[in-house]
């Protein structure tokens, strides 16, 4: 492997790159699979693009998740990690810590994402899905990001955490400020994070007096039984579960629907399978959508705590390493016909949810929401079609996540079908369109 001249290297982190990063990643895989670059924020980092190297890096204990190991000072100015988390004292969550603290906190939270617990949550996810589609079904058009993909996981994770229905619209607004990008002041993200932290601390105090069967109550019980979970840790854990738990699913639903609309034969294949009441193609299809154009483009930040070699390249102590999941998931050395959407693909060990001890803890819930969303859309809106030129669609600027800003669609008007309980009436309106800020990672393009 040799470093190529700058003139030969495709540009990274442009708007054109955001629309379709895969040709550039293919070039890096072939010529500079471990590539040092300057990110839009000014931080220098290593990009790892080959599948084998990516799996190694994701499981390598010498790569710390704690930003204090960064050789520079970018983490102190908010250029590394989630904007606003440091100022709001929300750093002690699963994305920023290593064992043994990571092991302790993950053990506490993992109880909320067991297969049994997720299966019990399926009727509520279906209820939310139907109600959101009811909101635009009779109209014959919608923006599937703002009106469907965004609010569905917000309300679902709020239910799981135990956020009262009357407060969930506030969470929706704060979350919207955190993921929108372009034209707004970055300070808006910090304000939203601080508001969220204040609310979570207040909610923790309220729940101590009236524990329920929700995740925040579970964290409080664990703390009261000697697990040594501080109040700040509990708030930070609730924050990251909300933040990471909804944005991944927003993009899974949005990117997945877009991929199906761009591949009508595959969409028809899945639609027919769902109509027959089959689940197999839907399950493998979700995995393929996670591989083909997944919601997380780059794994979250890692920092070398000792000298190491990845793909034959020496990584100095303190350097940031970013594993490019989108590139690894289309590595022809691992995936046959890597650029083809194959919903029936069975040999599919994709890295869409990561690998190793930091594998996404909410993956079962994201899969459930993705299956419910796509199956219900295909069933209730069978002639769904894209209502915009693909070249006119814009992708949110940023580093870690990959998702559309909007996804306008048209379809034959359909009747409302959902019947829901009155106490779950918070699902009422889409993501607010005014304002803008940053996303879950870095400065944008």
C-alpha positions, 0 to 999 in steps of 0.5 A: 500500500502506498500513499497516493498523490492528493490529485488522485484522491477523491474529495471527502466531506463535501455535499457531493460526497454526502449524497453518495460516499461509496465511490470515494470509500471504494477508492480508499479501500483499494489505495489507502485503506487506513487513511489519515485525514483532516475532518471538517472540524479541523481534527485529524483522524485515521479512517479505517475502510476495509472490513477485516481491519474494521472488525479488528479495530472495533474489538481492539482494547487499545482503542479507548472510547474515552476522549481524555485519551485524545492527544489534542484538546479537541474534546474540550472544545466540543469537536469530538463526541456529541455536541453539548455533552461536555458542557451539560456534564453528560459524558459518563455514558456507554459511548465514552467509557471503557471497562470496567465502568463500561461493563458495569453500566452496560450490564444495568442497561442490557436488562431493558433490551432482552429479547423478551422485553423487546418482544413485549414492546412490539404491540406499542411499536405497531400502535405508534406506527399505525397512528403516525401513518394515520396522520397523513394517510388520507392526504396522499403525500408526506415527508416520511422523515419528519412525519414518520421516521423521526417521531416513531423512535422518539416516542418509542424510546420515551415510552421505554425510558418512562417519560410521561406522555405529556412531556414527550413532545418536549423530547421530540423538539430537543431531539430535532434541534440536535439532529438537524444541520445547516444554517443554524447556530451550533449553540442551539445543540448545547441548549437542547442538551442542557434542557434535556439533562435538567429534565432527566435529573428532575424525572429521576427525582420524581421517579424515586417516589413512584417507581414503575416498570420503565428503564429509568426506574430500573436504573434507580433500583439498581443504584439503590441496590448497591450498583453505585450508579450516580445521579449524573451517570443515570442522567447520562445513560438516559440521555445516550439511550434516547439520543443514540436510540432514536437517530439510528432508527430514524436513518434506518427507516429513512435510508431503508425506504429510500433504497427500496424506492430506488430499487423497485424490483426489490421493493415489489419482492418484499411487498409480496412477501409481507402480503403473504404473511411471511417474515423471513425476507423482512428479517434478512431485508432489514439486515441487508438495508443496514449493510447496503446504506446503513444509518451509522456511517462511521463508528463513534470515536476511538483513541489509541492508548498505546502504539498499534498497527491497523492494516499495516499502518502505525497509529501513534498514541493519542490519535483518533481512529474512526472506523468507516462502517459504510465502507467496510459493509461494501468491501468486496473482499467480504460481500459478494456483489457488494453494491447490489441490494439483495434482500435475501442475503443470508451471509451478511455479518455486517457491521451496521451496529458495530462489533465487540463490547460496544456493539449497539445495545439497542439493536433489537429495538431498532430492528423491531422498529425498522420491521414494523415501519417498513412492513406497515408502509408497504401494506398500508401504502402499497403504491408509495413512490418518491415525490422528488428527483433523487438529485434534489434530496439532501443528506444531513451534514455531519460525520457519524450518522448518515440520513436524509433531511427529508423524504417526500413521497406520494401515494393513493389516499388511504383510510385511517385504521389505528385504534389507540388508547387515550392515555397515549395521545402524545403522538400528534405532530411531526418534527418541527421544521424551524431552526437547525443545528448540528448532529451527533458527531462533528462539525458539518460539511 
